[in-house]
Amino acid sequence: MSFYYADMMYLGTQGHLFPYDIRFDPADPAHLEGTPDGGARFRLVTETGFAGAHLVRQDGVGIAMDLVGQGRHTQVWQTFVAPDELPRRYTFALRTDDGLAVYRVPAGVGNAVERLDRWTLDRESLPAVVVPEWARGATIYQIFPDRFANGDPTVSPEGAAPWGTEPRWLDFQGGDLIGIAQRLDYLAELGVDAVYLNPIFTSPSTHRYDAVDYYQVDPVLGGNDGLRLLIDALHARDMRLIVDASFNHCHPKFFAFADLLENGEDSAYRDWFIVNDFPLEITVRPGMMEEAGWHADPDEYLEFLRRFESDSGVIVTVADDDGPVLTTSYDAWYGVPSLPRIDLTNPEAAAYFLDVARYWVDFGIDGWRMDVARYVDYEFWPRFRTAVKAVNADTYLIAEIMGDASDWLGGDSFDATMNYTFRALCLDFLATGRTDATDLAEGLLRMYAAYAPGAAAVSQNLIGSHDTPRFRHEAAEDPGALRLATVLQMTLPGAPGLYYGDEVGMTGGEEPASRGAFPWHDEASWDLRQLEAVRELGRLRAKHPALRHGTFRTRFAGGDIIAFEREHADERLLVVINRGPADRVWLPVSGAARVIWGTGTVASVGAGIAVEVPATAAAVLSLTTTPAA
C-alpha cells in the first residue's frame, strides 16, 4: 500500500455504511481547538454503540481517542495532539461494539478513505476560545438594582413604593448602587466572585432596558458617582462587576430617536432605525383586544398609550377596523412601541455603541452582559469584542441566548452564555420531575459537548433570572428542590449564577413577581437552611479547585440519583445528589472516600464504594486513589 493511501482502510476492512450519527465540524472549537502549547484538541460526538475511536493521519498513524462522556444516547470522544504529531490531513476511524469498522470523512460516513476524503488542518488558524481566567467557575450574583437594597433614600425616585410591597410593573422601591456597596460583606460570605447588575443607565422604567442616556448611570441609583463607589468597593474585595445593557433597543427619548421624531425623514439619524412610514406613529385597535386574547382593560391601555404619546412625541392613532391590536410605523422590539429597535448594521449607530462599550470598560466595569444578543446584527459582535478587549483583555462578555449559543461562542464574539439550558435540565429533574437522573446526565453531556471547554467553564449556570419565575415557585414552593438545584449549580462545571434572594428562599412567579424586594425587612421569612447551604458551598468551592476547574464525568445516573466526578491536579471529588426516597447507590470508584460536605455515609464494598444519601439531599466526597501494590 502506498504512503498516500496508508489510511485508506485503517481498520483493515471496508466501513459499514449505516448512517451513524458522528458529529465533527473543524470550524467549531467545540470539536477542534488549538491548545496553548501549539497542539490541538479533537472531539467527536457520536451516538452510543462505539467501542473505540481513532484520529487517523494520512500517513496511517492512528491516535486513540478517549471516551470522556457516556450517556444514554450519546458518546463523547476526545484526544489531545502534541504540536509535533499534528496531522496535515486526517480522518476518523471507529469500531462498533459488535466489531464493525466505521470511517468518518468530510462527506459523512464512508466505506473507506478515498483520495479527497480528508480534512486539511490549517495549523496557523486553528480555532481557539480564550476566556478571562478570573471568570472560570466564578460565582456570579445577579441583582435587579431597584429591588436589592436602599442605601441612600435621598436619591430614591419620587413616589417610590414602600420597600417590600408587592412588585408592580411601574413602581420603584428605591434600591440603589449605594445599597449594594453596603452589602458586599454579605455577598462575600456567599462566596460571590462577581456581581451582575441588570441595566443601570438613565431610564424611566424599573427594568431600564429602555435607556435614554447610555453615558449616564440613573441618578436614582446614585449616578456615575454611585457606580464608582460600587466598583471601588468590589475591587477592594477582589470582586468584579458585570453590567447589563441592551444595544438592540432604546427609549424614544434616546437622543437619536428624539431627533428622528423632531425632524422626520430629514433627521441625521434616519438610518439608525428602520422606519416603514412617516410620521412615526402607533395604531391601536381596542376593539380587537378581546379577540386577540389581550387581557388588558381597553380603557386603561388607551390611557397608558396617551401618556406614552405625551411623553415621547410618538403619535397614537385609534382605529376601529379589523387588524392587529397594535402596529408601529417603525421597527420595535417584539412590537413594543416604547422600545424602538436600533439598526446596528448602520456604521454610525454601530460606532456610537462601540464607544459606549469602551467607555464603561475604561471606567472600570469588568464585564458586559448583552441583552437579546441573538436579535442584534451578527456581524456587530466580533467588532464589539475587539473594541472592548482592546481596552481590557480580561473583560468578560456574556450573551443572553436562550438555547444553543454555539454560533456566538466560537472565540470571536462572546466568552459565555446565560445558560438557560442548564436551568431547563434542573427544572425537568428537580421541579417538575418529568425526567430522571439518566435524562439529566444525558442532557448535561450534550450541553457540555456543544461548547469548547473554555466557554463552558465561564457560562452562567442559572436556575432563575429577572426574566423567569423563581425556581422555588416553579418547584411548587419545595425548599428541598431549590437546595438540590443550588448544589448542582455550585458543583458542576461553569459559573454558578445566583439570582438575588434565592439564597434565602425568595419566591415569585412571572415578572414582575420574580422581581420582589430583597427581604432585609423580614429576616423571619429567610430559609436559613438554604442560606447556610449556599455559604458552605461557597467555602467549599474556594477550598477545592476541582469544583471550579476540574474535569467532569458522570459516574452513576439512574432513577432519582446522579453521581459525578470532578478531578483537577491531584484532587478527585464525587458529588452525589438524591432527589427521591432511595438512599443507597454502589459506585465503581477506586480508593478511599470520605464525606466533606452534605449528608451521607460511605463504605467500601468490593471493587467500589457504597454511598448512602438521605432523601432530598446531597453529599460531596473526597476520593483518594489507592496506590498500586
Secondary structure as GFF3:
##gff-version 3
##sequence-region A 1 629
A	DSSP	beta_strand	22	23	.	.	.	ID=ss1
A	DSSP	beta_strand	32	34	.	.	.	ID=ss2
A	DSSP	beta_strand	40	47	.	.	.	ID=ss3
A	DSSP	beta_strand	50	57	.	.	.	ID=ss4
A	DSSP	beta_strand	62	64	.	.	.	ID=ss5
A	DSSP	beta_strand	66	70	.	.	.	ID=ss6
A	DSSP	beta_strand	74	81	.	.	.	ID=ss7
A	DSSP	three_ten_helix	83	85	.	.	.	ID=ss8
A	DSSP	beta_strand	89	96	.	.	.	ID=ss9
A	DSSP	beta_strand	101	105	.	.	.	ID=ss10
A	DSSP	beta_strand	108	110	.	.	.	ID=ss11
A	DSSP	beta_strand	119	120	.	.	.	ID=ss12
A	DSSP	three_ten_helix	123	125	.	.	.	ID=ss13
A	DSSP	three_ten_helix	133	135	.	.	.	ID=ss14
A	DSSP	beta_strand	140	143	.	.	.	ID=ss15
A	DSSP	three_ten_helix	145	147	.	.	.	ID=ss16
A	DSSP	three_ten_helix	153	155	.	.	.	ID=ss17
A	DSSP	alpha_helix	177	182	.	.	.	ID=ss18
A	DSSP	alpha_helix	184	189	.	.	.	ID=ss19
A	DSSP	beta_strand	194	197	.	.	.	ID=ss20
A	DSSP	beta_strand	201	202	.	.	.	ID=ss21
A	DSSP	beta_strand	213	217	.	.	.	ID=ss22
A	DSSP	three_ten_helix	219	221	.	.	.	ID=ss23
A	DSSP	alpha_helix	223	236	.	.	.	ID=ss24
A	DSSP	beta_strand	240	245	.	.	.	ID=ss25
A	DSSP	alpha_helix	255	263	.	.	.	ID=ss26
A	DSSP	three_ten_helix	264	266	.	.	.	ID=ss27
A	DSSP	three_ten_helix	270	272	.	.	.	ID=ss28
A	DSSP	beta_strand	281	284	.	.	.	ID=ss29
A	DSSP	three_ten_helix	286	288	.	.	.	ID=ss30
A	DSSP	alpha_helix	298	312	.	.	.	ID=ss31
A	DSSP	beta_strand	315	318	.	.	.	ID=ss32
A	DSSP	beta_strand	326	328	.	.	.	ID=ss33
A	DSSP	three_ten_helix	333	335	.	.	.	ID=ss34
A	DSSP	alpha_helix	347	363	.	.	.	ID=ss35
A	DSSP	beta_strand	367	370	.	.	.	ID=ss36
A	DSSP	three_ten_helix	373	375	.	.	.	ID=ss37
A	DSSP	alpha_helix	380	391	.	.	.	ID=ss38
A	DSSP	beta_strand	396	399	.	.	.	ID=ss39
A	DSSP	three_ten_helix	406	408	.	.	.	ID=ss40
A	DSSP	beta_strand	416	417	.	.	.	ID=ss41
A	DSSP	alpha_helix	420	426	.	.	.	ID=ss42
A	DSSP	pi_helix	427	431	.	.	.	ID=ss43
A	DSSP	alpha_helix	437	449	.	.	.	ID=ss44
A	DSSP	alpha_helix	453	458	.	.	.	ID=ss45
A	DSSP	beta_strand	460	462	.	.	.	ID=ss46
A	DSSP	alpha_helix	471	474	.	.	.	ID=ss47
A	DSSP	alpha_helix	479	491	.	.	.	ID=ss48
A	DSSP	beta_strand	495	499	.	.	.	ID=ss49
A	DSSP	three_ten_helix	502	504	.	.	.	ID=ss50
A	DSSP	three_ten_helix	513	515	.	.	.	ID=ss51
A	DSSP	three_ten_helix	523	525	.	.	.	ID=ss52
A	DSSP	alpha_helix	528	543	.	.	.	ID=ss53
A	DSSP	alpha_helix	546	549	.	.	.	ID=ss54
A	DSSP	beta_strand	551	558	.	.	.	ID=ss55
A	DSSP	beta_strand	561	568	.	.	.	ID=ss56
A	DSSP	beta_strand	571	578	.	.	.	ID=ss57
A	DSSP	beta_strand	584	587	.	.	.	ID=ss58
A	DSSP	beta_strand	592	598	.	.	.	ID=ss59
A	DSSP	beta_strand	601	605	.	.	.	ID=ss60
A	DSSP	beta_strand	608	612	.	.	.	ID=ss61
A	DSSP	beta_strand	617	624	.	.	.	ID=ss62
###
